[in-house]
């Protein structure tokens, strides 16, 4: 399971950025205010209320221009900021028109074009920003539900979604098989070559599992070197075949770490959920007991929960 990375530019005020904001502000507002003060003694009638309203709107649009321009580093585009800048320009132009008493048709035409451009750029920027936020939230959700090292799901994902899987299985009367895996003699890798080598092994084992599973299957890193796999719409015999396939591929895989060749085996316990079990954790417990039996029988093999009952007597007949 891969995650995308979104590069970010450095945020904050640089000298060039600060100067550009000052220039924009004085071009639209400073010059407008200066012209207004120069014209005030020469004109007898001004619509002060209208000028005040457009002045406030202009300052507000300028504020949002600055805020969104700073966020443009995350979006890698300035569409939303340009939208507010065009709106800012439209309000400022109406202020100029009030001072110089420009023809009404010209005012409506130019300000209208600027406002249309503001809406177009603003809508496009808002759409991009919304998609960016959606992707960010999705990445955060995926990150919280996956193991950072292997990319497999973690226990948090299991806690949130296993009940839905179980309910769907019961509603459709479909089986669910549970596979519990544990690497054989994994401690000797960590002790002999270090934890970095162990991490390489875990990543490779996770890759093998993902390759052997369907898209509908769910693979979890359950513990240090322990893995859980949930197989929807899969009976016990089919689950055993999947476990055997993974065991075979792990045994045949040579993992390279610097100058070292690492070969490991893996053991598995397989159980199928039955109607007498209220929770999937009960099935997982039976699979874990079967895994223990596989370890006792020599490792590098898969044992089903039914055969584990016969050998160990760890599970009552009501549980199978």
C-alpha positions in Angstrom: 0.0 0.0 0.0 1.7 3.2 -1.1 1.1 6.7 -0.1 1.6 9.8 -2.1 3.8 12.7 -1.0 3.0 16.3 -1.6 5.9 18.6 -1.8 5.6 21.9 0.1 7.3 25.1 -0.5 8.8 27.0 2.4 6.1 29.0 4.2 6.3 32.4 5.8 7.1 35.9 4.8 10.2 36.5 2.6 11.3 40.0 1.9 10.2 39.7 -1.8 6.8 38.4 -0.7 6.3 41.2 1.8 7.3 43.8 -0.8 4.9 42.4 -3.3 2.0 42.6 -0.9 2.9 46.2 0.0 3.1 47.2 -3.7 -0.3 45.6 -4.4 -1.9 47.3 -1.4 -0.7 50.8 -2.3 -1.4 50.3 -6.0 -5.0 49.6 -5.3 -5.7 51.3 -1.9 -3.0 53.8 -1.3 -3.3 55.5 -4.7 -7.0 55.4 -4.4 -7.0 57.1 -1.0 -4.5 59.7 -2.2 -6.7 60.5 -5.2 -9.7 60.7 -3.0 -8.1 63.2 -0.6 -6.8 65.3 -3.6 -10.3 65.4 -5.2 -12.2 66.0 -1.9 -11.8 69.9 -2.0 -12.7 70.0 -5.7 -16.0 68.1 -5.6 -19.2 69.0 -3.9 -20.9 65.7 -4.0 -19.6 62.2 -3.0 -21.5 59.1 -2.3 -19.6 58.5 0.9 -21.7 55.5 1.9 -21.0 53.7 -1.4 -17.3 54.6 -1.2 -17.2 53.3 2.4 -18.9 50.0 1.5 -16.6 49.4 -1.4 -13.6 50.4 0.7 -14.5 47.8 3.3 -15.0 45.1 0.6 -11.7 46.0 -1.0 -9.8 45.6 2.3 -11.5 42.3 3.0 -10.8 41.0 -0.4 -7.2 42.1 -0.1 -6.9 40.3 3.3 -8.2 37.1 1.8 -5.8 37.6 -1.2 -2.9 37.6 1.2 -4.1 34.6 3.3 -4.8 32.5 0.2 -1.6 33.5 -1.5 0.3 32.2 1.5 -1.6 28.9 1.2 -0.7 28.7 -2.5 2.6 27.1 -1.4 0.6 24.1 -0.4 -1.6 24.1 -3.5 1.3 24.8 -5.8 -0.9 27.4 -7.5 -2.4 30.8 -7.0 -5.9 30.4 -8.5 -7.8 31.3 -5.3 -5.5 34.1 -4.5 -5.9 35.6 -8.0 -9.7 35.3 -7.6 -9.6 37.5 -4.5 -7.1 39.8 -6.2 -9.4 40.4 -9.2 -12.3 41.0 -6.8 -10.1 43.4 -4.9 -9.4 45.2 -8.2 -13.1 45.4 -9.1 -14.0 47.1 -5.8 -11.0 49.4 -6.1 -12.0 50.4 -9.7 -15.5 51.2 -8.6 -13.9 53.5 -6.0 -11.9 55.2 -8.7 -15.0 55.6 -10.8 -16.8 57.4 -7.9 -13.9 59.8 -7.6 -13.5 60.6 -11.3 -17.2 60.2 -12.1 -16.5 57.8 -15.0 -19.3 56.8 -17.3 -21.6 54.3 -15.7 -21.5 51.8 -18.6 -17.7 51.7 -18.5 -17.8 51.1 -14.7 -20.2 48.2 -15.0 -18.4 46.7 -17.9 -14.9 46.8 -16.4 -15.9 45.9 -12.9 -18.2 43.1 -14.2 -15.3 41.6 -16.2 -13.1 41.8 -13.1 -15.7 40.2 -10.9 -16.4 37.4 -13.4 -12.6 36.7 -13.5 -12.6 36.7 -9.7 -15.4 34.1 -9.5 -13.8 31.9 -12.2 -10.3 31.9 -10.5 -11.8 31.7 -7.1 -14.0 28.7 -7.9 -11.2 26.9 -9.6 -8.9 27.6 -6.6 -11.5 26.6 -4.1 -12.1 23.3 -6.0 -8.3 22.6 -6.0 -8.1 23.4 -2.3 -11.1 21.2 -1.5 -9.5 18.3 -3.4 -6.2 19.0 -1.6 -7.9 18.8 1.8 -9.7 15.6 0.8 -6.4 14.0 -0.3 -4.7 15.1 2.9 -7.5 13.7 5.1 -7.4 10.5 3.2 -3.6 10.2 3.5 -3.9 10.9 7.2 -6.6 8.2 7.6 -4.5 5.7 5.6 -1.4 6.5 7.7 -3.3 6.0 11.0 -4.6 2.6 9.8 -1.4 1.1 8.3 1.9 -0.1 9.7 4.6 2.4 9.0 7.2 -0.1 8.1 5.4 -2.7 6.0 2.4 -0.8 4.7 0.0 -3.5 5.9 -3.0 -2.6 8.0 -2.6 -2.3 11.8 -4.8 -3.2 14.7 -6.6 0.1 14.6 -7.9 -0.7 11.1 -9.0 -4.1 12.4 -10.8 -2.5 15.4 -12.7 -0.2 13.1 -13.7 -2.5 10.2 -13.7 -6.1 11.3 -17.3 -5.9 12.6 -18.5 -4.7 9.2 -16.7 -7.6 7.5 -18.3 -10.0 9.9 -21.8 -8.5 9.5 -21.6 -8.7 5.7 -20.5 -12.3 5.9 -23.4 -13.2 8.1 -25.9 -11.3 6.0 -24.8 -13.0 2.8 -24.1 -16.4 4.5 -20.5 -16.4 3.2 -17.5 -17.9 5.0 -14.5 -16.1 6.4 -11.1 -17.7 6.9 -8.5 -16.3 9.3 -4.8 -16.9 8.8 -2.3 -16.3 11.6 1.4 -16.2 10.5 4.6 -16.0 12.5 8.2 -16.0 11.2 10.3 -18.9 12.3 13.5 -18.1 14.3 13.2 -14.4 13.4 15.1 -13.5 16.6 18.3 -14.8 15.1 18.1 -12.2 12.3 17.7 -9.3 14.8 20.4 -10.7 17.1 22.9 -11.6 14.3 22.4 -8.8 11.8 20.6 -6.1 13.7 17.1 -4.7 13.6 17.7 -2.9 10.3 18.1 -6.4 8.7 14.9 -7.5 10.5 13.1 -4.6 9.0 14.2 -5.5 5.5 12.9 -9.1 6.1 9.5 -7.8 7.4 9.1 -5.6 4.4 9.9 -8.5 2.0 7.5 -10.9 3.8 4.8 -8.3 3.5 5.4 -7.9 -0.2 5.1 -11.7 -0.7 1.8 -11.7 1.3 0.4 -8.9 -0.7 1.3 -10.6 -4.0 -0.5 -13.8 -2.9 -3.7 -12.2 -1.8 -6.8 -10.8 -3.6 -7.8 -7.2 -3.4 -10.7 -8.1 -1.1 -8.4 -9.8 1.4 -7.1 -7.9 4.4 -3.5 -8.3 5.6 -2.3 -7.0 9.0 0.9 -6.7 10.8 -0.4 -8.1 14.1 2.8 -8.0 16.2 6.5 -7.8 15.8 6.9 -10.7 13.3 3.3 -11.9 13.5 0.8 -11.3 10.6 -3.0 -11.7 10.4 -4.9 -12.3 7.1 -8.6 -12.1 6.8 -10.0 -13.9 3.7 -13.7 -13.1 3.0 -15.8 -15.6 1.0 -13.2 -18.3 1.7 -13.7 -21.7 3.3 -11.2 -23.4 5.5 -9.7 -25.7 2.8 -9.2 -22.7 0.5 -7.7 -20.7 3.3 -5.2 -23.5 3.9 -4.2 -23.4 0.3 -3.5 -19.7 0.5 -1.4 -20.2 3.6 0.5 -23.0 2.0 1.2 -20.8 -1.0 2.6 -18.0 1.2 4.7 -20.5 3.2 6.2 -21.9 0.0 7.1 -18.6 -1.4 8.6 -17.3 1.8 10.8 -20.5 2.0 12.0 -20.0 -1.5 12.7 -16.3 -1.2 16.3 -15.2 -0.6 16.5 -11.8 1.0 19.7 -9.8 0.6 21.0 -7.5 3.2 24.3 -5.9 2.3 26.6 -8.9 1.8 24.3 -11.3 3.7 21.8 -13.8 2.3 18.8 -14.4 4.5 16.4 -17.3 4.2 13.6 -17.8 6.6 10.5 -19.9 6.9 7.1 -19.0 8.2 4.4 -21.0 10.0 0.6 -20.5 9.9 -2.6 -21.3 11.7 -5.9 -21.4 9.8 -9.4 -21.2 11.1 -12.8 -20.6 9.6 -15.4 -18.4 11.4 -18.5 -20.4 12.5 -21.9 -19.4 13.6 -21.3 -20.3 17.2 -18.7 -17.5 17.5 -20.0 -14.1 18.3 -16.8 -12.2 17.6 -14.0 -12.6 15.0 -11.5 -12.5 17.9 -12.6 -16.0 18.8 -11.7 -17.2 15.4 -8.4 -15.4 15.6 -7.8 -17.2 18.9 -8.4 -20.6 17.3 -6.1 -19.7 14.4 -3.4 -18.6 16.9 -3.7 -22.0 18.7 -3.3 -23.7 15.3 -0.2 -21.6 14.7 1.2 -22.8 18.0 0.6 -26.4 16.9 2.4 -25.7 13.6 5.4 -24.4 15.6 5.3 -27.6 17.7 5.2 -29.8 14.7 8.4 -28.5 13.2 7.5 -25.0 11.7 7.4 -24.1 8.0 3.9 -25.4 7.7 0.2 -24.5 8.0 -2.1 -26.2 10.5 -5.9 -25.8 10.5 -7.9 -25.2 13.7 -9.6 -28.6 13.3 -6.4 -30.6 13.4 -5.1 -28.5 16.2 -8.1 -29.5 18.3 -7.2 -33.2 17.8 -3.6 -32.7 18.7 -3.8 -30.3 21.6 -7.4 -30.3 22.9 -7.2 -26.5 23.2 -10.5 -25.9 21.6 -13.9 -27.3 22.6 -16.1 -29.0 20.1 -18.6 -26.2 20.4 -16.1 -23.8 19.0 -15.5 -25.6 15.7 
